[in-house]
Amino acid sequence: MASSHSSSPVPRPGGGGGRGRDGIFHKERDASPPRLRPIRSLPDVCPKEPTGEGHGLCDGPSVVAEHDRWTVYSSKVNLPAALNDPRLAKRESDFFTKTWGLDFAETEVMPSFCLPSITREHFGPYLQETAQRERIHERCKTICPSKEDVDAVSSITSNHEKSRAELDQVPKIFMKPDFALEDPATFNAVLPWSHFNSAGGRSSRDVASSKLLQEKLSHYLDVVEVSIARQISLRSEAFFHAMSSQHELQDRLQETQRAVAVLRGRTAAIDRVMCEGPLRALRTALTRNNCVKLHNKLKLMAAVHQTQPTVQLLLSTSEFVGALELISTTKEVLQQELQGIHSFRHLGSQLCELEKLIDKMMVEDFSMYARSDLSRSLKEEPLVLEKERLESLVFGLLRQRKLDFLDIYSDEMIVAAKAIVTQCVAESVLHIEEIDTEVVTKLADQMRVMTFPQWFELLRDVFDSFLLFLQRIKVTLNVIRNVVLEVLASNQRTRPLEEATVVPTSQEPPPSPSVLQGEAELAYLTHEGLFISDALNEAQQQQQQQAVQDQSSAVGPRTQQGQVEAANSSSASEASTSREQSLMSGDNMMPSELELNRVINNLQELLHTASDVSHDRCVKVLTARAKDGSLERLSSAEFVNLSQAVEGFVRDTEELCGRRSVSLRGALQSQANRFVHRFHEERKTKLSLLLDNERWKQAEVPAEFQDLVNSIADGRITLPERKIQGPDDRKPTEFLLVNGQKYAVVGTVLLLIRIFLEYCQCVNDIPSIATDMLTRLSDLLKHFNSRSCQLVLGAGALQVVGLKTITTKNLALASRCLQLVVHYIPLIRAHFETKLQPKQFSVLRHFDHITKDYNDHIAEISAKLVAIMDSLFEKLLSKYEVKAPMPSACFRNVCKQMAKMHEAISELLPEEQTQMLFLRINASFKMHLKRQLARLGVVNDGGPQHGLVVVDVAFYTENTQALKSLERLDLNMAEIWEQKR
């Protein structure tokens, strides 16, 4: 304790402290009477120069001298020593473990049955009565605090401020958590030895400094101890209350200990009198039960011992399912019933190796089955080879979770597909004498040497073979699917049974009370706990486990014997029964529903793969033939036959497999594109030659072309069937009759109609090329329009054909031909629209552009006819003079030219177009006449010149309306005169 130090560094002689006679430690005191002196700050520990002698420091008052006598009540600082247990390794927070040690543990005290259960409802009326007064009291208490609280707060505040002021005198270095005198820097800061003279001996100045330093440190220690003692005094009441509670608790525990000792003595007496005899009977019954269990266990071991011979017998008859079921059952028995049997320690590993061997055997057997099934002749019956063997293999593979067996079947299927093509080519070559197989060894070369009919017959044989091949694969996969569905249905049936077996034990029939009581008492004897309830719970658990073991031990031998009997029989009915038993067993080795559904999806994908493989092999046959371009040189009929055969095969495989394979269609589309290109180029070249040789004269229409047009009018936009050539008495006609309207045409347009019907017929036969064919037909129509424009309007026919001039008749005939093509464009558009998909309708806009181009061309021809007459009117009317004789020569020439124009176009153009054209020509004539009269100064004044002009105009009107189809044409000649202003 710091209080044991005196104020001087050397103890005073004769006044040393020690223990008195009363055994109480007495601190040394000064001889002078005690005086209370306030604590004051000390000077610096090491002053630079002392001002007085050494005795001046000793004569001054001591700041650490005691002011009152020390008593036992002053030992408040020893409270930690009273609370700490020196026997414990560390300080414990639990109060009770300090007295009774670490072995003391709290236990749950059962509530007394004599005391009623008090709830909050019992205090309800009281709380309702006092609620109002309590709220008033709480509100007053918060507003006006009590005097004791104010005094306590003020006292605590003053004490705290006083303690804080005293502690502020202690340097901060002593308060640091890392304060350690071992640190040289800290040691030099606390004890600055550098101020002492170390060169010589101890001087008076060093002695004074050391005394002052000691006084300073002692003062700091006293300040800290006083602060600690003040804090302990504030908590002394709680300490003494805890000590009194501890004594009371010890008394109660002693009473409890005596009561427990009495209870144990009575329990021991009851055990001797009432329990020893009945327990002896229970032990005897337990021994008998153990003997029965041992006998059953030995019988089960005898059955397990026969497992390996039985498995070998089952494998000799290829009964993989029964062998696997027997192995699984035996392994389960070894793990549950016979676990730890020394004689069977190697049987488990032997069964695992045997199971792996069976897995390999099943995989090899399935591979051999797939190879033999797919490589046999396609004409053999039945479609499924050894159905029972396949079902057994599939079930065994599923049971072992060998779900990749479909990959084996897929590989064998690809090999068989290649062999089918090779076999078909070899059989076809045998019947063709022109092919020497020793010279032409490759299959592709042999197919290219064949003629198209021979190769087409080969292609049909390949298609038929692959259809039979796919039918066989589909039937086989259906058998596998049925097995998978059977397993899936069995899993769904066994799931409710498994859920029903997992039922609380309270639903089972309870055992007899005597057995339950005996088991409970026996469990209590062997139980090491304190409570009988734990023993009863353990007894019930042991009874449940024993019931489960009894069932498994009773079923185990019967299961083994059933497997052996099933192995001795080889009939199909017993094999299926074995499979059903395995399904109902609910073994964990069976695949889950998710895996089985995945296998079903893989079966469908395998069928799709078979279809794709068949199409790929047919593509090889097609591309091998098309390598030298022979398919591009086919005629339209031959390519149509090829397209129909391919489409028929694709349609059949799609119906059979439910898969729309695109490889063969893509190959056919590629060949069709080449065919369309050649088809279009041939007809475009033919049309160009016809146009270059066309003299633009009206051609006679043969009867076959009239029949062709009539069939189009009836809605048959196809080429008519070729009839047997015979005498045709019908003569050609001058006009082509279309829907009751006559068309004067040239020979090129007649052939153009047949050409675009060929395009439509090709689309009917090959719908897949509709888009490409529409584009090519649009190009052909554009080519006809542009080339005819160059030859007629552009006068190209003068150099190409050698025409002397482009007459109005040539222009009218070209316009009529263009009108005929425009008439058929909507029909062609509607026909192509039926062959296109809705998303492809955008390509139909080509017909709109073509129609616009044709109408513009027709308008240009009409404008050209008007321009011809316009130039003629300008030339004739420029020489017109108003003088006798009447009618004038100018008007006579105008009427003559009008008659020639009418004669040239009236038979070619329909009446409406002729009238519209002459109205435009008449308007041009009136414009030039009006201009000439204005130049001559002739006005509508009733004079002589006006009368002569009226006679000429009347002559013009009479001659114009005398022309055919122009009788009722309103020429409105009054517009030639200037309006009077």
ABEGO torsion letter per residue (X at the ends): XAAABBABABBBBGABBEBBAAGBBBBBBBABBBBBBBBBBBBBABBABBABBAAAAAABBBAABBABBBBAAAAAAAAAAAABBAABABBBABAAAAAAEAABBBBBBBBBAABBBBBAAAAAAAAAAAAAAAAAAAAAAAABBBAAAAAAAAAAAAAAAAAAAAAAABBAAAABAABBAABAAAAAAABBAAABBAABBBBAAAAAAAAAAAAAAAAAAAAAAAAAAAAAAAAAAAAAAAAAAAAAAAAAAAAAAAAAAAAAAAAAAAAAAAAAAAAAAAAAAAAAAAAAAAAAAAAAAAAAAAAAAAAAAAAAAGBAAAAAAAAAAAAAAAAAAABGBAAAAAAAAAAAAAAAAAAAAAAAAAAAAAAAAAABBAABOBABBGAAAAAAAAAAAAAAGBAAAAAAAAAAAAAAAAAAAAAAAAAAAAABAABBAAABABAAAAAAABBAAAAAAAAAAAAAAAAAAAAAAAAAAAAAAAAAAAAAAAAAAAAAAAAAABBBAAABBBBBAAAAAAAAAAAAAABABABAAAAAAAAAAAAAAAAAAAAAAAAAAAAAAAAAAAAABABAAAAAAAAAAAAAAGBAABBBAAAAAAAAAAAAAAAAAAAAAAAAAAAAAAAAAAAAGAAAABBAAAAAAAAAAAAAAAAAAAAAAGBBBAAAAAAAAAAAAAAAAAAAAAAAAAAAAAAAABAGBBBBBBAAAAAAAAAAAAGBBBBBBBBBBBBBABBBBABBBBGGBBBBBBAAAAAAAAAAAAAAAAAAABAAAAAAAAAAAAAAAAAAAAAAAAAAAAGAAAAAAGBABBBAAAAAAAAAAAAAAAAAAAAAAAAAAAABBAAAAAAAAAAAAAAAAAAAAAAAAAAAAAAAAAAAAAAAAAABBBBOBOBBAAAAAAAAAAAAAAAAAAAABBAAAAAAAAAAAAAAAAAAAAAAAAAAGBBBAGBAAAAAAAAAAAAAAAAAAABBGAAABBAGAAAABBBBX
